[in-house]
Amino acid sequence: MKAAVIESVGRAVVTEVPDPAPGPREVVVEVAACGLCGTDLHILQGEFAPELPIVPGHEFAGTVVGVGSRVTEVAAGDRVAVDPSLYCYECRYCRVGHNNMCERWAAIGVTTAGGAAQYAVAPVANCVKLPEHVRTEDAALVEPLSCAVRGYDVLRSRLGAHVLIYGSGTMGLMMLELAKRTGAASVDVVDINPARLETARGLGVSSSAASADELERPQGWDVVVDATGNAAAIQDGLDRVAKAGTFLQFGVADYATRVTIDPYRIYNQEITITGSMAVLHSFERAAELFANGVLDPDVFISDRIPLARYPQALEQFAAGVGRKIVVVP
């Protein structure tokens, strides 16, 4: 079968690889679409994946075409979205319900072959059936949405909060949509990309700008979310949190990224700084939200690119052109 392969740091190719075979409790999914994510760029840079080469792609959906000998929950022909998370269920963190902190954490498309291919293997437990009205080629959005749902689980937002989001790429826009549905009094967005800001405005923001200096909230925001992973944005965002407010590090920063905090201010103003790591008990809820129309796929997916052009799709994504880019085998 054809698959994208990150062969080494900085090098991605599309090549032939062996067809996958399912284990007893696994299924083979014929991939309909696979989304690109910042994690894929980190893998290309030599981060995250424990070893290369790897078939990337942890945001995907498709049709079941093969099942293992002990699979009864789904059958060939079922359409599914796939949670890429792989946990040991044995370590301390798994036992206390923090599976995303698993000491043996793994993921489809990061540590094992993923969905940037014609076919992918997944545990049946990770597959969520799609209702009839959901297009399979859109359901690659369920995985990033599940990360955003996890972000709001961490925030435990109260009604009437004023929210500031840095970044209006896919994840920033998803955080915007969820903020609107969790009772925010206002949602402001900052981005230096005019095209992405225009999309945010179309989705309905309270205000938007290239810099938070242009926004009128001198007292700060109750919730500040970084969805960029950019050091300058993170540093600026930390300084915009209101008293008793919360800063959420949601964007994935490079390992070497560093910012400065003000310990006295954190103490004196009771500021919370927290993070949100991937998916945790949120995939099924995201699938239901998606099925109920929380996102418009035609707004969020800007490009559908053939799998054969995966390296070019990565380059476009890295350049910040478009919103969610999916590859189609």
N, C-alpha and C positions, 0 to 999 in steps of 0.2 A: 504494500500500500504506500501511498504518498504521505509524507509527514514532514513538517518543519523540524529541524534539528539545530539546536545551539551547540555547535561542535566544540568551540573554544571561546575564550574571552574575546568579544568583539566580532565573532563570526557566526552567522546563521545561514543555513542553506535549506533547500527543499530537496528531499531525496527519497529513495525507496527504502523502506524498513519492513521487517517481517510482520505479517498480519498477527494481531493479538489473539490469544485464546483465553477464555475465562477460567478462573478457578471455581471450586464447588459453589462458593457463595458470591460469585461475581457475574457481571453481565458485560457483553460487548455492545457498545453504542456506536451507531453510525452517526458521525458528527454532522449536525446541520449548520452550526455556526460556533465560532470560538472567539471570544473577546480578547483584545490586547489590554494589558494592565501594566502599571509601573513596576510591578514585580518582575515582569518579563524583561524589562530594561535592566533591572538589577541583576538578573541571572546573566544577561548578556555582558554585564560589566564584571562578572565573576563573583557576585554576591548571592546569598540565599541558597542556591542549589549546592548540595554537598559535593557533587562531582559532575563533570561534563564528560561526554555529550549527554544532552537530555532533550526529549521532545517536550516543549513547553505547552502552556495552555491549561489554565485552571478555571476558566470561565467558559463553560460549554453546555450545550444541550443537543439532543438528537433522538434517534429512534433505536430501540433495543432490537438487535439482530441476532444475538446469541446469548444463551443463559447457561450458567453452571448447573451441575447435576443436583445441587441442593437449593436451587432458587425456585420459589413458588410465588413470590410477591408481584413479580412482573413477568410479562411474556413477550415474545417477539412481536414487534409491531407497536408496542407501547411507546409513547413519546415521553421523554424524561428530561428534567434539569438535574445536573449532577453537583452535589456538594463535594469539593475536592479534598476536604479535610480528612486526614488519616491519623487516628489516635491509638495509643497502646491500651488504654482503659485500665492500666495496672499501676502507673506511677502515682505519687502523692497528688499531683495536680489533677489528674483524671479522676481520682477517687473523691476529691472534694468539689468536683464539678467545674473545674477550670481546665477543660480539655485543650483549649487553645494554647495553654502553657505547657502542654505535654512534654515530658523530658525526652520522649522519642518522637516528637512532632514530625509529621511528614505530610505531603500533599501531592495529589495528582497534578502533574504539570510542573512540579518543583523538585520532588525527590524521586518520582516515578513518571513514566511516560504519560503525557497529557493529551489535551483535546485539539492541539494544532495538527491534526491528522485526519485521515478519512475515517479511522476507527479508533476508539479508546476503550480501555477496560476500567470498570469501576465496581466497588462493592455494591451489592444490591441495596444495602442499608443506606447508601449515599444517594440513591435515586428517588426523585420526587416526580410522580406522574403529573403531566400537564393536562388541564381541562381542554375540552375540544376547541374553545374559542381562542386559546392562546397559540399563536404561531410559533412553531418550534424554532425557527430561525431568529426569533426575538428573545427567546428564553435564556440566551447566554447572559442577559442582564440580571437574572435572578441572583447569581453569585455575588456580584458587586453590591447589589441591593441588600443582600444578607449581611455584608460587612457594614453597610450604613445602619441597618437595624441594630447591629451589635453596638455601634457607636452611640446610638440613642439609649440603649440599655445602660451603657456606662454613664451617660450624662444624667439619667434620671431627671429629665427636665421637668420643671414645674410650669404650670400654666402662666401665661403672661410674660414670659422671659423675652428679653431683647437679645437677638442672636446676630453675631457677625461671623461670616464665613469667608476665609481666604481661599480663593481658587474657584473657578466656575467650569472646571473640566467635568468629566462624568461624575466623579465622587462628590465634588462640591455641589453639583446640581442635585444629586440624590439627597444630600444632607439638607439642601434647600427644600425639596419636596416633603421630606419627613418633618422638618421644622414647622412648615405650614400646617401639617396635620397633627402636630403634638401641642398645639395651642400657643405658639409663639406670638407675642404682641407685635413684634417686627422682625424681619429678616433682611439684613444688609449683606451685600456681597462685594468683595474687593478682588480685582484681577487686572493684570496689565495687558491681557489679550482682549482687544475690543470685540472680536467676533464671538468669543465665549461669553463676554459680558452681555452682549446683545441677546444671546439665548437665555441667560438668566433673567433678563428683563421680560422676555416673552413668557417665562414661566411665572412671573409675578413676584418681584422683590420689592421691599419697602423703599430701598435706595441702592445704588451701585456706583462704584467709582474705581479709578485706577489706584487710589490711595485712600486709606482710612482718614487721612487728614481732611479729605473733601466731604466727609460725612459729619453730620451734626449730632454728635453724642459725646460731649466733653467728659461726662461722668463715666463713660465706658459702657461695655456690654455685659449682660449677665452671663452669657455663654459666648465664647470665642472658639471657633473651630478652624484649625489649619488643615486644609485638604490639598496642600501643595508639596509638603516635604522640603520646602525651600527655606534656607536658614534666615534670610532677610525677612520673609513673611512670618516665620515663627517668632523671631525676635520682636517684630512689630506687634504681632498679635498678643504676646505675653504682656506688653505694656498697655493693651487696650481693655484688659479685663476689669470690670467694675468691682467694687468692694463686695465680698462674699460671693464673687463670681467663679466661673469654672473655665479653664482652658483645656480643650481636648486636642491632643496630638493625634490626628486621624490620617494625615498624609504620610507616606513612607519616605523617610529621609535617608540619605546615604549614611553609611556607618560612621563616616568621619565628620558629619555635621555637628556643630557645637553652637550653643547659644548661651547667653548669660541670664541668670535669674537674680532677683533681689530678695534674699531671704527675709529681711525685716518686713518688706511690704507683704510678702506671702503670709507671714505670721500676723502682722498688725491688721491686715485687711481680710484675713481668712479666705485667701484665694486657694482654690483647688486646681492642681495641674495633674492631668490624667491622660491615659492613652487607651487606644482601642486596637486590639490585634485580631484581624481577620474575622472568622466566623465562630460564634458560640451559641448553640441552641437558637439560632436565628434563621436558618435556611428555609425551614418549612413556613415560618411566618412570612418571610420575604416572598416565597412562591405564592402564598395566598394574597398578599398585598399586590403583587404583580398581576395576578389573575383578576384582581378587583380594580385594576386601572390606576394604581398609584403613580405609574410612570407611563409616558407616551413613547413607545419604542421609536416612532418616526422622528421624534425630537432628539432622543438620546443617541440613537445610532446614526452617525453621520456618514459612515463609509462601510460598504460591504465589499471586501477585496478578495479575489481568488487566493486560495491557499498557495498556489504556485508563486505568488508575489509576496510571500510572508516577509522576506528581508526588507522589501520596499515598504511594506506596511509598518514594520518596526521603525524605519527611518522617519516615516510620516508622523507616527505617534511621538517619537522622541522630539520632533520639531514643533510639537504642540499644534498641529494642524488638524482641525476637526474635533469631534467629541469622542464618543465611543467608536472605535474601529473594530470590526469583526472580520475574521477571515472565514471564507466559505469553501469547504473542500469540493 
